[in-house]
Amino acid sequence: MGIVAVEHDRDWLEVRFEDGTSARFLGTWLRDNITTGRHRDAGQRTFDINSLPDVTIAAASLDADTVTVSFAPEGLDGTYDESWFRQHRPAQPTDTGITPLPTLWDAEQQGSLEFADHPTLVGDPARLHDWLVDIRDLGFGLLENLPTTPGLILEVVDLFGYVRETNYGGVFEVRDEPEPANLAFTKLEIGMHTDNPYRDPVPGLQILHCLVNESDGGDNRLVDGFAVAERIRSDHPGAFELLTTYPVRFRYLDGDSADLQAYKPLIQLDTEGRIVCIRYNSRSAQAFAMPADVMADYYRAYRILGELLHDPGARIEFRLDAGQLMAFDNQRVLHGRTAYTTGARHLQGCYADKDSLHSRIRVLEAAR
């Protein structure tokens, strides 16, 4: 395909393509995004908008598939080719996401569970890419054949990013303790939840590496919170509106060392109405504070959310044995476990942020 014609007035440039489509570009926008206005290719812009005059288009010419635009009053020319125009053509906000839409799932995902091989993944960028894409798109990824060396989890995070250290440290231990400060450090069943809803922002990723599992239970459970939220949006629109509108306070208090609080809706949306974060943790949720005429309806909505998150038809379940690891999107995928009564079970965990994972995927794709 190519460019067949260009037309302009003082403010707008219209580009017509061979396939019969066309696009209009604002002159000020073209000047702001002039290809010579970056420190490096696709790098940092070398000027600020306040340094530009009141821009108009003085002329525009087409040579093959390259358009030269002359800007007044500067007398500056900018060149733009067909691929640049197509890449930057005006789009609806829903078309401008920097990551693909999530792949939603429920209990049927159980039949597709697969553990990637750690040694292969470390030595093969293509396999690493595929594993990271699973975490991005499905919200979780599984890994096996890891050494059971304490601290090895940090090497896994090094494959794509950086550990997000919290008051729990860089790495935390998940095992039964004589005097547990958290239900995670017991043998009890733990319901579906997201970690650290009292932080802002919530850690984007959680990684759990199994060092020992000789227990008679303790199987892991995962639920796609985005899929559940979309089900509520479809089947219970009134409940969805309440859950996305009214914030809930979460708090973690640890003596004199920490008082972490966040005040956010249980289901967070972006400006286009897309679900971007689920916060659900009844252990750290504080007393709801909302108008009295809303409270009863809100509790009905809250119950719907809780019931669907614990619906067996929504979850997958598997056992992490020694040398296996799972990584999941803590802003999307809820996790829990079954109870156990005997046998040692020891996992090491840590948090990381999703931006580095997405960055690593793009770098790996650019290197292909």
N, C-alpha and C positions, 0 to 999 in steps of 0.2 A: 504494500500500500504506500501512499505518499501524500504529499500536500499538493493540491491542484490550484489553490488560489488563496490570497489573503486580502482582506479589506479592513479599513480602519477609519475611525473618526478621532477627535481629540482625546477621547477617554478609553475607547475599546478597540481591540484587535480581534477580528474574526478569522479563524483558520478553517479552511475546508479541505477535507481529506478525500482520497480516491474512492473510499468505500461509501461515500455519500453522506457521511457524518460531518458535523462541524462543531466548533467550540469557540466561545468568546472569552477573552482574557482582558482584565482591567489593566490599563496602562500603568497605574501606580503599582499594581501587583507585579507586573512584569519587571518594572524598574527595581522593585524591592528584592526580586529574586534573580537579578541579572547574574549570568553565569560567572562573570569576572568579579563579582562582589563577595567571593568566599576566600578565606585564607588558604584553604586547600580544596580540592574537588570534594563537594558535598560537606565541606568543613564549616567552620564558624564564619558567620557573616562579619564583614569588616566595617560595617557602618550601622548606625541606628536610624530608625524611620524619621526621627526629629531632625536629622541632618539633611534630609532631602527637600528640595523645593517643591512647589505645587506642580506635579509632573503632568505633562501632556504628551501625546504621540504626534511627532512632527512628520514622520514618514515610515513606511514599511515596504520592504521589497522581498521577493521570493527568488532564490537561486537554487535550483534542484529542490532538495527537501530542507533547505535552511532558510530561515526568515531573519532578516536584519531589521531591527526596530530602532528608529532614531528618536531619542527623548529630548524634549525641550523643557526648560530653557538651557539645560546643561550642554546640549550638542553632543551627547554621549550615545554611542551605538551599542546595542546588545544583540547577540546572535543566539538563535534557538532552533534546534533541529526537530524533525518529526517525532523521534522517540521521546525527546524532552517534553514536547507538547502533550503527547499521549500519556506520559507518566504523570503529568501535573494538571491534566484537564480538570475543570471544576467538577466536584463530586458532591453528592448528598452526604451529610454527616455520617450516615450509617455505612458509607462506602470507604471511610478513611481510617478504619481501625488499623493499628500497626501489628496486630496479631490476628490470626484466623478466629472465627467464631468457635466456641467450644463444641466438642462432640459429646452430646448428652448420653447418659447410659443409666441402666437400672440393673436388676438382678440377672438379666440375660447376659450381662457382661461376664458373668461367672464362667461361661463356656469359652471365653476368649483369653483367660488369664495366662500370661506367659512371663517367665522370669528370663531376663537377658543375662548373658554370661559375662561376668565381670572382666576376666582376662581378655576376652575378645573385644569388649567395649573399650577397654583402655588402649588397645593397640590398633583399633580400626575407627577412624573418624566417622565413617559412614554409619557404623553401628551405634556410636555415641550419639550421632545426630538423631537416629531413629528413636533411641531411648528418651532423649530430651524432648522430642516432639510428642511422644506419648504423654509425658508429664504436662506439657503445654496444652495439648488438645483434649486428653482424657482426664487430666487432673491428677494422674498418678502413674508411677512406673515401678516395676519390680526388678530386683537384681539378685543373682545368686553366685555361688562359688567365690565368695570373698573370704580372705583370712579372718579369723576371729580375734584379731589383734586389737586391743583397746586403742581407741583413737584413730583407727583406720577410716572411720566415717569422714574425717577431715580430708583425706585424700580423695574420697568420692566427690565431696563438694568442690575440691580444687579442679575437678574435671570441667566445671562450668561456672564457678563463681566463688563466693566468699561467705564464710559463716557470719551470721548475724548474732553477735553476742548479746545476752540479756543478763538480768540479775541471777538467772539460773546458771550462768557461765557459758562458755563456748560449747561445751558438751555436757549433757546431763544424763544421769543414770535412771533407768526404769526397771525396778526390781522390788521385790517384797522386802520391806524394812520393819524392824521391831517397833519403831515409833514413827509411823508414816505421817508426813505433813501434807500429803496429797493422796487422793484415791488411786492415782497411778502407781503408787508405791505400796499397794496392797495386792491381795489375790482376788479381790472382788470384781464382779462384772462392772464394766464402765459403759454407760450409754453413749450414743452418738453425740459428738461435740466438736467444736473447733477450739484450738488452743489460743490462749492469750487474747481473748476478745477485749480485755481491758487495756490493750496497747493501741496506740495510734501513730503509725499504721500497724495493723496486725502483721506478724511475720508471714511472708508469702508462701514459703515452703517449709515443710517439716520432713526430716529424714530420720529414719529409725533403722538401726543395724543390730541384728540379733547376734549376740555373742554366745549365749547358752539358752537352750530350751529343752528341759527335761520334764516339763510340767504336763499335767493331765488335762490341760485346757489352754486358756489364754489365747484363743484364736483371734486374729484381727478381723475387724469389720470396717468397710468403707461404704459411704453413701455419697452420691453426686448431689450436693446441695443445690446446684443450679437446676438440675432436672426436677427436683422436688419443687423448687420455687416456681419454675415454669408451669408445673402441674397446678399449683395453687393459683397462678395468674389465670390459667384457662378455666379451672373448675370452680374457683372461689374468688372471683375478682374483688369483692368487698374486703375479704380477709387480706388479699395481696396488697390492696391500697393501705390498709392499716399497718401491715408489717413493714411496708416501705416508707411510711410517713412518720410514724411516731418513734422517737429514739428510746433506747433502753440504756440505763447506766450499768456498766460492768466495773467491778473493782477487785483488786488483789492487794491485800494489806498484810505486811510481814513485819510486825513490830516497828522498830525505828528505822528499818533498812529500806522499805519500799511501800509506797501507797500509789499504785497504778490505777488510773481510771480512764474510761472512755465512755462517750455518750453518743451512741449511733443506733440506727435502725437495725433490726435483725436481718433484713434483706436490703442491701444498698444497691442503688441504681446509678448509672451514669446519666449524662444530660440527654441521651437518646433513649433512655428507658431500658437499657441492657443491664442485666444483673452482673455486678462486679464483685460483690463480697457477701458472704453469709457469716453472721456472728450468732452462734448458738452454743451456749454453755450455761446450763441452769445452775451450776455450782457457783459461778461468779456473777450471775445476774443479780442486781439489787432490786429493791422494791420498785415496782413500776410507778412512775410519776407522770400522769396524763389526766386530762379532764375526766370528771366523774361520768359524764354522759358517753364517754368512749370506752371506759374501762371494761365493761361487760363484753362488748363486741370484740375488744382487743384480746381478751382472754380466750374467747372462742377461736379467734384467728391463731393465737399462740398455740392452742391445743391442736388445731389442724396441722400446723407446722410440725409440732412435736410428734404427732401420730404418724405423719407421712415420713418423717426422717427415721422412724423406728419400724417402718413397714418392711417385713422380710422381702417383699417384692421390689424394694428399692436398693437393697444392699448386696454387696459381694462379701464373701468370707473366706479366709485362707489362714494357714498357719505359717508363721515365720520361724524357720528352723535356724540353727547356728550356721552362720555364713551367708544368710540371706538378708536383704535390705529392701525397704520400701521408701519411696519419696513421693510426697503428695502436696497438692495445692491447699494450703491451710485456709485460704480465703474462699475455697469452693467445696472441697471434699471433707466431709465429717468422718471422724474415726472413732472407734470404740473397740472393746474386746469382750470375750466371754470370760467367765470366772474360772479359776482353777483352785485345787485344794492341796496338791502335793507336787513336789519337783521344783527345781530351780528354774527361773526364767529371768534373763538379764539382757536388756536392750540398752544400747547407747543412742542418744538422740541429739539433734541440733536443729537450728533454724537457718534459713537462708532467704534471700530475696529473689523474686521472680525476674527482675530486670536483667540480672546477669545471665540467667538461663536463656531468656529470649535473645540476648546479645550473642551468646555462644552459638545458638542455632543459626543466626544470621551470618556470623563469621564462617561457620562450617559450610553453609550453603554458598557463600561467595567464593570459597576456596575450591569448589568442585570443578 
